[in-house]
Amino acid sequence: MEPTLLVLLTTTAAASAAGVGALFLGRGRKLSLAGVGWASAVAAGVMLGAAYALSTASIDLLLFGGGAILGILFVQLLHRLEGELSFHVEDQLSQDPTYSYRVFLAFSLHSALEGIGIGAAMAFHLPFGIFMVAIIALHNIAEGTVIIAILRAQEVSLATAGGIAMVTRLGQALVAVVVFAITRENPHLLSSAAGLGAGTLIHLVFVELLPESYREAGRTSIALVAAFAMAVVIFFRSFAG
Amino acid sequence: MNFSQVTPFLVFLQALITALATGLGALPFVLVKGRSARTIAWSHALAAGLMLGACFGLLFSGREYGERATLIGAVLGILFILATEKILHSAPGEVESLQQAGGRRKALIMLSMTVHSVAEGIAVGAAFGGDATLGIMITVAIAIHNIPEGLAITAVLRPQGVSLPKCAALAIFSSLPQPLFAVPAYLFVDFFTPTLPYGLGFAAGAMTLMVLIELLPEAYEEAPRTGVSLLTSLSLVAMLIFQRLM
């Protein structure tokens, strides 16, 4: 199979995993704010683990570092443009008519940035790339659950919410394919791309996921959930070669 | 002194140098005068990034000895800090004073950094068990690596009102396990080397939880999240690169 097609198919499958969150919210079940916090903490831990995994694969540390700094600054700029998103849906809906659109935009942009790391990992080494796809799929389930919970609070049907959650992840697949194609033809860009991916993942955790999670579920449980999620990723990294 | 001939005294001396280097991390705080809530938050954000970067480095080093053993050590480190946190926390129903919270944070960071030093001391001793050249390389790397760790310790202690000389002294104290464990690790390298990944992982897990449970939440409470996250992210990447280049 043409490698670029493999990247597209696997990342699309990972994006579809966001819809799995609907299983946790079926039959009228609701996710508490603490539950939203824990789901985000899982996503945060997975992302930190993914950033660590990218750093272990990179050969040129200075290029990796340069890419990471660019990724951090890019997310910083994006965050300034988006504004801060709260998970207190009822409050936000009554105060901010654009809240739903901002949620959709923020999650779509974030997932596109996450695709950078996947594309770079695929270009390094296929088993490592498949590993990254798998862990980002896990992370997509967690974030998809959060998106679906927010949409369900706005009385969007479960099927529609699941579909929207998956759509927000499509950028991941598209960006992964582009990054893979570019770095495959230009291997000297690989460490920079890995750094860019790692930097965006790291900064998304600290500027978006963790602050909101702490607010919703308290520091101890969030710390434990994030730390163990990171540990799981690192454990499976040992099998990825 | 003949560095081609490894002796226990040489190992002790080299490891002592690495411990003393930790005190240099306090120097940048000569320039930081204020102790406002905002300054404390920035210090915590800086310490959080440096410590997480150090964790990444520890996990990476542990890979060479055994990735799964490192991970088991990390889980144990997480559980250790959780248990310590519960012991140090005030009794249910009492409101914790700022002083108690600061004291708990001081105790946790000293504990996690001291545990970390045990693993580094074993690494120095085990390296000299290989050969003198490797031992000296590892010593230099750990000495330089200790400077930002001393910075991380000072970043937590200084805002709590600890004087700069005392911060430097406590930073060095946290690294004293290095010379203490380096000598037995050198003498019994076959026994100590298999324990190294567990020790490295333990230190990484303990520091990670400490960052997530204390430093970051405190920083977010007192300073804008964009600034906290930017400082944490950049210092994490800087520490990661710094360590891997050593």
Chai-1 contact restraints between the chains, C-beta under 6 A:
chainA,res_idxA,chainB,res_idxB,connection_type,confidence,min_distance_angstrom,max_distance_angstrom,comment,restraint_id
A,Y52,B,F56,contact,1.0,0.0,6.0,A-B,restraint_1
A,S55,B,L240,contact,1.0,0.0,6.0,A-B,restraint_2
A,T56,B,F60,contact,1.0,0.0,6.0,A-B,restraint_3
A,L61,B,I241,contact,1.0,0.0,6.0,A-B,restraint_4
A,L61,B,R244,contact,1.0,0.0,6.0,A-B,restraint_5
A,L61,B,L245,contact,1.0,0.0,6.0,A-B,restraint_6
A,G65,B,V237,contact,1.0,0.0,6.0,A-B,restraint_7
A,G65,B,I241,contact,1.0,0.0,6.0,A-B,restraint_8
A,A68,B,V237,contact,1.0,0.0,6.0,A-B,restraint_9
A,I72,B,S233,contact,1.0,0.0,6.0,A-B,restraint_10
A,Q76,B,L230,contact,1.0,0.0,6.0,A-B,restraint_11
A,I202,B,S233,contact,1.0,0.0,6.0,A-B,restraint_12
A,H203,B,S233,contact,1.0,0.0,6.0,A-B,restraint_13
A,F206,B,S229,contact,1.0,0.0,6.0,A-B,restraint_14
A,F206,B,T232,contact,1.0,0.0,6.0,A-B,restraint_15
A,F206,B,S233,contact,1.0,0.0,6.0,A-B,restraint_16
A,V207,B,S229,contact,1.0,0.0,6.0,A-B,restraint_17
A,P211,B,Y220,contact,1.0,0.0,6.0,A-B,restraint_18
A,P211,B,R225,contact,1.0,0.0,6.0,A-B,restraint_19
A,Y214,B,P217,contact,1.0,0.0,6.0,A-B,restraint_20
A,R219,B,I213,contact,1.0,0.0,6.0,A-B,restraint_21
A,R219,B,P217,contact,1.0,0.0,6.0,A-B,restraint_22
A,T220,B,I213,contact,1.0,0.0,6.0,A-B,restraint_23
A,A223,B,L209,contact,1.0,0.0,6.0,A-B,restraint_24
A,A223,B,L212,contact,1.0,0.0,6.0,A-B,restraint_25
A,A223,B,I213,contact,1.0,0.0,6.0,A-B,restraint_26
A,A226,B,L212,contact,1.0,0.0,6.0,A-B,restraint_27
A,A227,B,I78,contact,1.0,0.0,6.0,A-B,restraint_28
A,A227,B,T208,contact,1.0,0.0,6.0,A-B,restraint_29
A,A227,B,L209,contact,1.0,0.0,6.0,A-B,restraint_30
A,A227,B,L212,contact,1.0,0.0,6.0,A-B,restraint_31
A,A231,B,A74,contact,1.0,0.0,6.0,A-B,restraint_32
A,I234,B,L71,contact,1.0,0.0,6.0,A-B,restraint_33
A,F235,B,L71,contact,1.0,0.0,6.0,A-B,restraint_34
A,S238,B,E67,contact,1.0,0.0,6.0,A-B,restraint_35
A,S238,B,R68,contact,1.0,0.0,6.0,A-B,restraint_36
